[in-house]
Amino acid sequence: MTSRKARCAVVGLGIQGVQYSRVYQACGRSDLALVCDVDEDRARATAGAMGCAWTTRYEEVAASDVDIVTVATPDFAHTPLLLAMASHGKHIVAEKPLCMNVGEARQIVDAVTSSGVQFMINLPRRFTPEYLAVKKAVAAGKIGEPVMGYVRLSDRRSVPTQMLTWAGRTGPHWFLFAHSIDHIRWVLGEEAREVYAVGRRGIVQGLNTWDAIQALVKFDRAWVTFETSWSLPMGWPGLIDRFLTLEGTEGRIIVDGTSQALAVSLTGSTFAFADAPGEIGGRPVGPMVSALHHFVDCVLDGKPHEGPTAADGLAVVAAIAAIERSLEAGKPVAVSGT
C-alpha cells in the first residue's frame, strides 16, 4: 500500500459536486487539489472554502496533474468532459447517468478502454448495506430463481422545481432510473432486453418532461416493473420515496427504503422523513463516501474497483433510451445499442 495521496478534482459544483469535494477533502488517502465550474463566483467560493485551486475550464482540469477527476455536471453535459479526462489519462468518477445518448455512451466506453484508466459511475446502491444484502441473498439462491420484481424510486416536486435548475433538460427516468436499473442488472446478472413504458407529462408545471413513468422491463429470464416520478406532492413527508420487491421461485425480498428513513415529529406539523445523518464528527458518511474511498484505494493500490463501470453505464443508458422510445411510441421496444 502506497503512502502517496491521490490528487483529486471535481468538475461541476452543484449539490453533488460540493459533496464530492467534501469527501475527497476528508478522505485520508486523497487531497482535493482543484475544483471547476462555469460559474466563476461558485468556483472561487468553493475553492476558498475547501482550500484548493479553481478554474472555470474543464480543459485545464484535464491538462492538470491530478490523478482522479469527478464529473458532476448536469445529466446532459457529461460526454465531452468524460472524453477529455480519459484522453488525458485521468481516473474518473462520473455522476449518473453516464450520458443521455447510446452513441455517446459507446464513445465513452471506447475512450476509457483505450486509455486504460479506472472509471466508476456514482451509483451507490452497490455500496448500500440493504441493497448489498439483496445481491448476496439472490446470489446464494435464497429466493430460488428470480421471477419478477417491482422497484420504485421517486422524488418530491421540490427536486425538479427548487433543486435542479436544469430539470427541463432531463427527466426522472434519466435522473432516477439509472440507480434502479443498474442495481437490478447487478443483482440478477441479467441484461434488459425489452421494455414497455407508459407515462404522463404536465403534472409538474413549467417542465417539458415525463413526470410519472412505469416501465415493464424484460430481462433474460425475470421481468421487473420500474416506477419513477417527480410528482410527489410538496406535502409528502420525505424528499425521496424508494421501495423494492423481488420474487423468486422459493422466496421473496422486500426493501422498504422510505420506512427505514428517520421519522421526525415537528411542532405545528405532521411528520417528516429525512435520510440518515450525512456526517459524523464533521466528516461525510454514507454509501457515496464508501464508494469514493474504495475508488481512491483502488487507484492508489492498482486494483480494479467493484463499482459500476463505463460498460455498466452503457447498458443502463441503452435501457433508459428504450424506455424513452417506448413512451413516445406507445408500444414495447427492444433494448439496443450495447
RASUL-V515878 format. One record per helix or strand. SS is the DSSP state (h for helix, s for strand). FROM is the first residue (numbers start at 1). LEN is the number of residues. Records with the same first field share a line. If there is no record, write none. Layout:
BEGIN
SS = FROM-LEN + FROM-LEN
END
This chain:
BEGIN
s = 6-6 + 30-7 + 53-3 + 68-4 + 91-5 + 119-4 + 146-11 + 194-8 + 210-9 + 223-7 + 232-1 + 240-9 + 252-5 + 262-4 + 271-4 + 279-2 + 283-2 + 308-1 + 333-2
h = 15-12 + 40-11 + 58-5 + 75-3 + 79-9 + 102-14 + 124-4 + 129-11 + 158-6 + 167-3 + 172-17 + 287-15 + 310-20
END
